[in-house]
């Protein structure tokens, strides 16, 4: 009886040891609602990264190997619900660290919970400069500054022949798009372009007919649109319907994704955009081999192609692993300090956070040509031929 009791106690102690050897990452993202199509990238990225890292032995914390666990909640594309869920993740679910969801307005609100509780949050879904302008110490991000999203595009525009003269700058009224517009406005003026239309519209707008009429009547050369994917799709469909033909148009979000091309069919051809990531075999990774291998594995697993949201989400988890291993501890303050110093290559690119916690990665200008995403301008030079001026809608 005594021996049996000792065995039970030993078993319970062993079980407790196993349970303690886990590190729980908590996140809230959009699995349902208007932006669930993008929110899914983060769910899938977090799960895929954790699976690979655990399969390779997990996270080395001092002399032991710990496994990662994910606690994921659906914020239903509701910012207020998202904030409440991050409170729940810390107060009820007792997660160790926080991962972000998608969209800058969500990250702006959610990161305040992380900062208040001094819990490190790494996120790959919010790029607004506002996130990092508050002096917070516990927020880190793998998307480059929204204010420079059109930087490579404007640099390319300066070298076009004939050089475009007039520009329409359109942007939604959320924190990401406002930050894009502020940065783009300054870049356009510095480059000598005339901003003929500078218009803010309501997020999730579906009717762009009035703006398109102004673009057509003003014979605008280039349209730069800071938007989310649904807004961009509506804009392009209505542009075709009204036969609005600028020489070039570029969107901040949507163009790199297969969903964008599938939704528009041939009408996606000619659309320009930008991305901080393409699945190149030159981007090496400790757990996935390289970005090309990662993209193939992702497509095989999930049935759709990854874009920069997916790669950014994987880099978020990898950054935590690197920081925890460097700290040799799961102490939140020590991990926070280690995150500020991470410096590693990944399938997403080089990950190193700046003084405010935001990464710096150049944007590659891209264009959809013959139903494929083609790199156009990178590193200060053309790497592909831009279709410019754009052909008529029925010739794309």
N, C-alpha and C positions, 0 to 999 in steps of 0.2 A: 504493500500500500504506500509506504514511504517512498520507495523507489519510483512508483508510478506517479506520485505527486511531484517528485523532483523532475521527472521527465516532462510532465505537463508544464511546470514552471519554466523549465529550460526551453520548451517549445514556444511558450508565450514570449519569453525574452528574445528568442531568435526572431519571432514574428515582428516584435517591436523594432528590432534592429533593421530588418528588411524594410519596414514601413518608413523608418527614419531616413533610409537611403534613397529618398526621392526628393526632387526639387520641382515644386509645382509652379508653372507659369500660368497666369490668369489673363484672360482677354475677353472683351466684348466686341463683337463686330456685326455687320449687317448680313444676316442669313436670310432674312425676308424683308419685304418693303421695296421702295423705289430703287435703292442702290445695292440690292443684294447681288446683282450680277458682278459687281466689282468686289463686294465684301467677301464673296466666296474664295477669291484668290488668297486671302489671308488665312481663312480657315484651312484651306488645302495646304498652303505653304507651311503653316505651323505644324500641322499633323505630319507632313512629309519630312520636314527637317528633324522633328523629334524622333520619328521612326528610324531615320538613317543614323542619327547620332547615338541613339540607344543601341541599335544593332552593332555599332562599332565599339561598344563598351560603355557608352554614357559619358558622364562628366567627371573628370578627375578632381576631387576635392581633397586636398592634402594627400593622405595615403589611401583614400578609399575611392571607389567608383560609384557615383550616384546616377540614377536614371531620371530622366525628365518626364514630367506628367503635365498634361494640358487640361485646364479647366476653361471651357469656352461657353460663352453666353450669347444669345441672339438679341441684339438691341432693336430689332425690327425697324431699322433706319430712323430711330427716334433718339435725338440727342439727349433729352431729359432722362429717358430710360437708360441710356448708356451710362450716364453719370451715376445713377442709382445702382447700376450693376457693378461698377467699379468699387463703390462703397461696400457692396455685398461681397465682392471677391476678397476684400481685405478683412472685413469685420466678421463675416460668417464662414466663408470658404477657406480663410486663412492661407491664401496663396503666398508664395515666397516673393515672386516678382511679377511685373505687369508687362504685357504685350499690348500694343495699340491696335485699333481697328482701322477703318478707312475713312478718309475725308478730314480736311483740316479743321472744319468747325467742330467735329467730334473730338479730335485730338486736343484742341484748345480747351474744351470743357473737361475732358477726362484727365488730362495731365495735371490739372489743379488738384485732383484727388491724390495722385501720386506724390506731388510736391508737398501737400499738406501732411501726408503720412510718412514722408521721407522714404518712399519705396521706389526704387529705380523702375522706370518705364522706358522700353525701347520700342519704337514704332516705325513702320514703313509705309504709312498711308496718308500722312499729312505733310505738306511741303510749305505751308504758309509761313512767311517770315515772322508773323505775329506770334507763333508758337514759341519762338526762341528769343523774343524781344522783352520778355518779362523777368529775366534774371533767374529763371528756375535752374536748379542744380540736378534735378532727378529725371529730366526728360532728355532722351537722345533719339535721333531720327536718321533713317537711311535714305530719305528722299532729299535731293538738293533743293536749294532755295527757289521758291515759286517766282520770285522777282526776276530770275534769270532764265526762266523756261524758254523764252523766245530769243535768247542771246545768240545762239548759233543760226537761227532763222534770219535774224536781222543782219547778221554778218554776211550770210549768203546773199540776201537781197541787195546789198551794196555792190555785189559783183555781177549782177544779172545784166543782160543786154537784150532788149532795152531795160534800163534801170527803172523800176517802178517809182512813181512819184507820190501818189496819194494812198493813204492807208485808212481803213476802218478798224478801230479797236473796240471790240465788243467783249463784255465780261459780265458774269453773273454777280449777284450781290452777296456771295458767301466769302469767307475769309481767304480761301485759296485764290479765287478768281480776282478778288480785289487786290491781293498782293501781286499776282501776275500783272495786272493792269498797271499798278504803280511802277513796277520795275520796267515794264515794256514801254510805257509812256516816256520815261527818261531815256531809254536806249534808242527809241525812234527819233527823239529830238536831237540827241547827240549825233546820230547818223545822218541827220539832215532830211528826214522824211516828213511830209506834211500829213498830219493827223486830221483828215477831213471829217471823220465821224468818231466820236469818243462817247460810247453809249453803255450805260449800265442797265441790265435787265434783271427781272426777278428769277431766282433759282427755280429750276424745274419748269421754266417757261416752255410753252408748246407752240405759240404763234409768233413767228418772226417776219410776217408779211410786211409790216410797216418798215422795219429795219432794212429788209431786202429791197423794198421799193426805193428807199433813200440811196442804197448802194448802187442800184441800177441807174437811177436818174443822175447820180453824181459821177457815174462812170469811174467808180473806185477801182484802183489797180489791184490792191491786196487787202484781203480781210484776215485779221488776226483775231481769233476768238478764244477767250479763256472760258472754258465750259466743262461740264461733265458729259458723259457719253450720250445720254438721252437727248440733251439739248443740242449737241452736235448733229445727231442723226436727224432731228426735226429740222434743223437749219438747212442741212444739205438737201433733204427731200423737198423742202419748200423752195429752195434756190432753183432746183431743177424745174419744179412746177411753174415758177414765175420766169424761167429762163434768164436767171441772173448769172452773168459770166465774168467774174473778176479774173484777172490774169493769173492769180494765185490765191489760195486760201489755206490757212493753217489752224489746227485745233490743238489745244493743250492735252486733251484726253480722248481716248478712243481709237485713234488711228493705228497704234501698234497692235491692237487686239484682233484676233480672228473673228470675234463676235461682230465687230464693226463692219468688217468686210462681208460677212454673211448677211447682215441686216440690210446692207445697201446694194449688194451684188455689184454689177458693173459701175454703178454710180459712185462707188467708193474710190474708183480710179481717179487719180489726180489730187486726192486729198493729201495735204502735207501735215506733218505733226512733228513730234520729238519724242525721244526716249533716252533714258540714261543707261539702257541695257539692251543688248542683242545677244542671242545665244551663240557666242563665239567659243571655239575650242581653245582659244588663247587665255580664257578666263578660268584659271585652275581653282579647284576646290578640294578641301580635305576630305569631305564626306561624299561628294557627288562626282568627283573626277574632274569634270570641267562643265562649262555652261551648256555646251552642245549635248553632252551626255545627259545632263539634268533635264533639258528640254524634251529629249526623247523619252526619258523615264517618266516625266510628268504627263506627257501626252498619252503614254501607255496606261498610266494609272488612272487619270481623271477624264480622258477622252476629249480634252481640249488643249489648245496650245497656251503655254505660259507667256505672259508679257512681263514688263518691268515690275508690276505689282507683286507678282509671284516671286521673282528673284529678290526683290526688296524684303518680302516677308521671310524668306529663308535666311537672309543676311541678319535679320533681327534676332532670330534664335541663335545663330552662330555667334553673334556678338556677345550674347549672354554667356554662352559656353566659354568663350575665350576669356571673358572678364572673371567669371567664377574660378576658372582654373588658375588665372594669374593671381587672384586674391587668395587662393587656397582656402576659401571660406565661402559660406553663404550669408555672412553678415552683410546686411544691406548697405551700410555705409562703406564698407570695404569694397563691395562689388561696384557701388556707384563710382568710387575713385578709380577702380580698375577699368570701368567702361570709358572713362574720360581719357584713358591711355591706350585703348585697344588700337592695334595697327596690324592688319592682316589682309591677305588676298583671299578672295572668295569668288564663287560663280557669278556674283553680282558686280564684282569689281573690287577696288581697294577700299577697305572700310577703315576710316579714321575720322573720329568726330572732332569738329572744331571747338573753339572755346565756349560757344553757346550750346553745344550739343548736337549741332546739325552737320551732316556730312557735306562734302563738296565733290560732286561728280559732274563732268561736262555732259550736256545734252547733245545727242546726235540728231540732226535734222533728217527726217525720213519722208518718203512719199509712197503712196500706194500706186503701183504700176503693174498692169496685167494681173491684178488680183493678188499681188505680193507686196510685202513691205521692203522697200529698197532704201539703203542708207544713201544720203545725198551730200551732206556737209558735216565734216567732223574734224576737230583739231585744226581749225583755221583754213581748211581747204575742201574743195569738192572731191568726193569719193564716188559719186555717181552723177548721172545726167538728169537734171530736173526737167520735168515736162512743163515748159513755160514758154509763152503763155498757154494756158489750158485750152484744150480743144472743146468744141461744142459738146453738150451733154450726150447727144446721140452718136458721137464719134469716140466715146471712151470705152 
